[in-house]
Amino acid sequence: MELEEYRRASREVWEAMAPGWGEWAAEMETANAPVRAWLLRELDPRPGETMLELSAGAGATGFEVAGHLGDDGRLISSDFASEMVDVAQRRGNELGLRNVEYRVIDAERVGLPDNSVDGVVCRYGYMLVADAARAFAETRRVLRPGGRLALAVWSSAEDNPWASIAGRLLVERGQLPTPEPGAPGIFALADEDRLRMLLGDAGFTSVRVQQVPVTFRFPSVNDYVAWATNTAGALAVVLRGFDESERAAFAADLDERFAPFAAGGEYRFPGVAVCTAAS
Ligand SMILES: C[S@@+](CC[C@H](N)C(=O)[O-])C[C@H]1O[C@@H](n2cnc3c(N)ncnc32)[C@H](O)[C@@H]1O
């Protein structure tokens, strides 16, 4: 797919995912708590600083950051999908956060002045952008000298069966295209060497990478399918197109493949995030 076509399609997909990310926010945050904690620790937000969250989704990672910035500091919570920004803003208002600004920002064209933020945080965003090199260059441009970047992307498909089993099944059934090497997608920045190279090329001189394990838990296959249908980007779009019988056939196939992950009356899937601190 051409990059421009990918950008258009991806934005449309993520606009459509926004209500689901609002609805499933608590489950997402339970599973991803270790990653959120890692990013917060490495970003090390201090009172009075300006922090930018890119690809914020429902906003939870940045909201924790905002809690450390005080009344004089500011979090810019952003996403390229305007519906996603609305979801984050509603949640931020519910939490009573007063030092947060909400903006529609594409990570490839941030649109803030050079050297204008003290830190950037981005959980599970950079691997989805059409041109990751451009997004990292934009991040470096808006960071002040000495500014910190804390990011997480997903490790390999093998490390993340919570996502890859369903994805592989749809590829086998001809309902999703085989992922092209190097193309944007959930596992596109799994390779630590490539990630380090991209960050180095963007001008980051200090890069520290750590693999952080997570666990996704689902009471049943049907719960998994409901969750994926509402949140899983391109995969969700395929699931939304299923009629009742296709959905049942898909769930039956998953049931078989999920068997090794059954434990204590639920399914427990391991996952690994590649967490990275750069400056
Ligand atoms: C997997 S979700 C992660 C959301 C949130 N950061 C989290 O961890 O819960 C990916 C998010 O990246 C956003 N996104 C994808 N491409 C983007 C881009 N080029 N610029 C900004 N945001 C983008 C999507 O709209 C979506 O909200």
The ligand as an ORCA input file, in Angstrom:
! r2SCAN-3c Opt
* xyz 0 1
  C      -2.658      1.048     19.816
  S      -3.376      2.630     20.099
  C      -2.520      3.131     21.567
  C      -3.247      4.194     22.346
  C      -2.603      4.626     23.652
  N      -1.319      5.252     23.431
  C      -2.461      3.465     24.592
  O      -1.355      2.963     24.758
  O      -3.465      3.069     25.197
  C      -2.588      3.556     18.846
  C      -2.964      5.020     18.810
  O      -2.093      5.672     17.886
  C      -2.821      6.624     17.148
  N      -2.063      6.904     15.911
  C      -1.826      6.070     14.870
  N      -1.092      6.685     13.931
  C      -0.841      7.937     14.393
  C      -0.132      9.058     13.881
  N       0.443      9.041     12.667
  N      -0.069     10.179     14.627
  C      -0.670     10.236     15.849
  N      -1.372      9.212     16.370
  C      -1.457      8.080     15.657
  C      -4.186      5.972     16.980
  O      -5.185      6.902     16.686
  C      -4.376      5.287     18.326
  O      -5.027      6.133     19.239
*
